[in-house]
Amino acid sequence: MTYTLNGVSGTLNLSRFTFAPVTPDGTYIYSFKQSVALCTNPALNGTFYGSATAVFKSLGGGNFSLTTSNGLSYSGTYQQGGAKIYTNGATFTYMGATAATSLNISFQDNFFIATEQGVYQQGETCSFNNQISGIKQQ
């Protein structure tokens, strides 16, 4: 790059640096807030808080699996965006029921934040909205 500053000309070499890929694989401790509404059985509606562990695995080709200690399994796709990893949607399985969900996870360094919305159907039909955050175990 050639420049002039206060009448003095000069040159400056520019370099481009590539971010190292983020490796989201690992075990995370997370906490969540779950809001459940519109259940066939209104007694199931409400807000719930909890914590658990989750294991995230990259499966190649931008695919992932996520298994939690409280019985949820997810599968979907992810993409790298700079120093972050993003998911956009997934399929989850819980107690034999499978459904699509809008799971959105953003990984950065050793933590993640996530939101999720969906409708669960197994004997009951409920819609849910989750707010989740976690940190990778070292």
C-alpha positions in Angstrom: 0.0 0.0 0.0 1.3 3.4 -0.9 0.2 6.4 1.3 0.8 10.1 1.9 0.5 11.6 5.3 1.2 15.3 6.0 3.1 15.5 2.6 5.3 12.5 3.3 4.9 9.5 1.1 5.6 5.9 2.1 4.7 2.3 1.6 3.3 -0.3 3.9 3.1 -4.1 3.4 -0.2 -5.6 4.3 -0.7 -9.2 5.4 -3.8 -11.2 5.6 -4.3 -13.6 8.5 -6.7 -16.5 8.5 -8.5 -17.5 11.8 -7.8 -20.9 13.0 -10.9 -23.1 12.8 -13.0 -23.2 16.0 -13.2 -26.8 17.3 -16.6 -27.1 19.0 -16.1 -30.8 19.8 -16.2 -31.5 23.5 -18.3 -31.8 26.7 -20.1 -28.7 27.9 -21.8 -27.9 31.2 -24.9 -25.8 30.5 -27.9 -24.2 32.1 -31.2 -23.5 30.5 -34.5 -21.7 30.9 -37.4 -23.5 29.2 -40.8 -21.9 28.6 -43.6 -24.4 27.8 -47.0 -23.3 26.5 -50.0 -24.4 24.5 -49.9 -27.9 26.0 -52.9 -30.2 25.4 -52.7 -30.7 29.2 -52.4 -27.1 30.7 -50.8 -28.5 33.8 -47.6 -29.0 31.8 -47.4 -25.3 30.9 -44.8 -23.2 32.7 -41.2 -22.1 33.0 -38.5 -24.5 34.1 -34.8 -24.1 34.9 -32.1 -26.7 34.9 -28.6 -27.7 34.1 -27.0 -30.7 32.5 -24.0 -31.7 30.3 -23.9 -32.0 26.6 -21.4 -33.7 24.2 -21.0 -31.9 20.8 -19.4 -33.9 17.9 -18.4 -32.7 14.4 -19.3 -35.5 12.0 -17.6 -34.1 8.9 -19.2 -32.3 6.0 -20.7 -29.6 8.3 -22.8 -32.1 10.2 -23.0 -32.5 14.0 -24.5 -34.5 16.8 -25.3 -33.3 20.3 -26.3 -35.6 23.1 -27.3 -34.3 26.6 -27.2 -36.0 30.0 -31.0 -35.4 30.3 -31.9 -37.6 27.4 -32.0 -35.2 24.4 -30.2 -36.0 21.1 -29.8 -33.5 18.3 -28.5 -33.7 14.7 -28.1 -31.0 12.1 -25.6 -28.9 10.2 -23.2 -26.1 11.2 -21.0 -23.6 9.5 -17.9 -21.7 10.4 -18.1 -17.9 10.3 -14.8 -16.3 11.2 -13.9 -17.3 14.7 -17.5 -18.6 15.4 -19.5 -21.7 14.7 -23.2 -21.4 14.0 -26.0 -24.0 13.7 -29.4 -23.2 12.2 -32.0 -25.7 13.0 -31.8 -29.4 14.0 -33.8 -32.5 14.5 -34.1 -33.7 18.1 -35.1 -37.0 19.6 -36.5 -37.4 23.2 -38.1 -40.5 24.6 -38.7 -41.9 21.2 -40.3 -38.7 19.7 -38.5 -36.9 16.9 -39.2 -33.3 15.8 -37.7 -30.4 13.9 -36.5 -27.5 16.1 -35.0 -24.1 15.4 -31.9 -24.8 17.5 -29.5 -21.9 17.0 -26.1 -22.3 18.7 -23.2 -19.8 18.5 -19.9 -21.2 19.7 -16.9 -18.9 20.5 -13.8 -19.9 22.3 -14.9 -22.3 25.1 -18.5 -21.2 25.5 -21.8 -21.2 23.6 -25.1 -19.5 23.7 -28.2 -21.0 22.1 -31.9 -20.4 21.5 -34.4 -23.1 20.5 -38.1 -23.2 19.6 -40.3 -26.1 18.6 -43.3 -28.2 19.1 -43.0 -31.5 21.0 -45.5 -34.3 20.4 -45.6 -37.5 22.3 -48.9 -38.2 24.0 -49.1 -34.4 24.6 -48.5 -31.5 22.2 -46.6 -28.6 23.7 -44.6 -25.7 22.2 -41.4 -24.7 23.9 -38.8 -21.9 23.9 -35.4 -22.5 25.4 -32.6 -20.2 26.3 -29.3 -22.0 26.9 -25.7 -21.2 27.7 -22.7 -23.4 28.5 -19.0 -23.6 28.9 -16.6 -26.3 27.7 -15.1 -28.6 30.3 -11.3 -28.5 30.2 
